[in-house]
């Protein structure tokens, strides 16, 4: 799990380096950390809306992971929907994680994503 501060520092450290000019990030809350979303939420929105150095290109990795259930399924679903709404508002694509949760992932996407959105 990376933080806005760490990513920003890395880009600032090498702003003209050829490798870092090609570095782009997706910013979001992985399903394992869904129970911590309230602390990640504002940081994620800040990273996406300020679009650090035009490097943020997507929301994610977000979705559902029922394999380890490090956050309960209901919390994961709520956080996934919240990130879908953020991506729609900011018109950014999603990077989706789905492990042992394919049916719920598809159902949520059918309900909250428009066909031509992504």
C-alpha positions, 0 to 999 in steps of 0.5 A: 500500500502506497501513500500519496506522500510516498508517490509524490516524493518519488516523482519529485526526487527524479522529475526529469529522469526518463524512467519517471517521466513514464511512471503513471499511477492508479490510486485507490483502496485494495479490497484487503484494506476496505475496512480502513477506507475512511482513512484512505478516502480523502487521500485517494480523492485528493490524489485523483483530483489534484492529479499529481503531476498528471501521473494519476490515470485510474482509480484502483486497484479496487474491487472484491477479494473473498479469498482471504476476507481481510475486510468483510464482504459487505465493507468491500462492496461499499468501498468498491461502489464508492470508488466506482462513483469517484471514477465516474465523477472524475471520468477515470477508468477503474483498475479492478481486483476480483478474487473468488468474488466474480459474481458479486463484482459483475452484479455491482458493475452492472448496477453502478457502471454504465456500459460505455463508461469505461 
